[in-house]
Amino acid sequence: MSSELYYADYLQLGRLLGAQRPESRRLGHEAHDEMLFIVVHQAYELWFRQILHELDAVLADFASERLDERSLAAICAKLERITRIQHLLVEQIGVLETMAPQDFLEFRDLLVPASGFQSVQFRVIETKLGLRVRDRPGGGTYVRRFSPGDRRLLEQLDHEPSLFDRVDAWLARMPFLQDDHYDFWSSYRDTLVQMFEADRAVLEQHSQLSDEERAQQLEQLQQSQQQFDCLFDATAYEKARTAGHVRLSRQAFQAALFIHLYRDEPLLQQPFRLLELLVEIDEQLTAWRYRHALMVQRMIGSRIGTGGSSGHQYLRQSAARTQIFGDLFNLASYLVPRSRLAPLPVGLSRKLDFHFSTLGNG
Ligand code: HEM
């Protein structure tokens, strides 16, 4: 017999294609659309597997002592791949929507109490990204719906450092924000003070505002200023963190802001890309949740889910509550236009620079 590798063996197609067993067929009245239902779920699980493969490698990279430009580029490449897969996952819901709600009813009751809610890989992805138990609707009770082995796995994972934790620690370690001649935080504060003063002057002199409108706008300005002040006061920041208004540590938040403000500097471009990819992953996850919730409403209306939840209503709540990198989204409130930004000191700018040098041939 030839020892050449054969396509079907390499991909284990015998096992893969033998793994679609509709319940309705087993019970003797096969519902045509159950095959689609199974194949779509299995396709999701395969993609989840690939996402975890990438995520585990990213977590391992972050755990290493040194994170240089090369490893950052490799991390970004993996995160980018995750986002591409996520786009597919959102799109894939449309395939399932070709099933009419009434055709779903042909086999839906046979599935109780199983539910996509019990997708362990999906839960592992959420947890490894940094979704905390307390942020889930229903908190820690969600693990009750899993088998004892899966429950142990999920509970154990909850105590391991997530991507959120790794990114927080990496940002908090970031150099450049302070040296003998430069302090980013006080430079940024000066910029903000000037910006608020300029905005106040515009409001005070604006000829088309009524006294009432002016007072309202000045009040709003005052409120944004207070929000910014919280960034500069360590105690106020910790209070906001304990209350759940921010999640990143203060040092990490400062570093993320610095990266955003000075992202044109060559050495900050890769870190900026990384932060953008994390936002994209979070956004795609939320997009999937909303898309899935709408599909569920279309499919089962206001019925409860096979897993026993309130169905569509629970899913909406879950979509609204499960943002992981919300602080990175909110950074946009703290940005200032480039034209108002204090230039970096020459020494620091040089440290953040790298370029190809062209060698002359004479
Ligand atoms: C006809 C198609 C589908 C229907 C009617 C449906 C329905 C539901 C419902 C009602 C829930 C809430 C839990 C419950 O009570 O069961 C749920 C949760 C969930 N489903 Fe689906 N689902 C469908 C397809 C899918 C697919 C293809 C996936 C992909 C793996 C999936 C993954 C999930 C996940 C991960 C959750 C938990 C979401 C969260 O907690 O935020 N579902 N589904």
Residues whose N, C-alpha, C, O or C-beta is under 5 A from the ligand:
A	BS01	HEM	V40 H41 Y44 S115 G116 F117 S119 F122 V296 M299 G305 T306 G307 G308 S309 G311 H312 S318
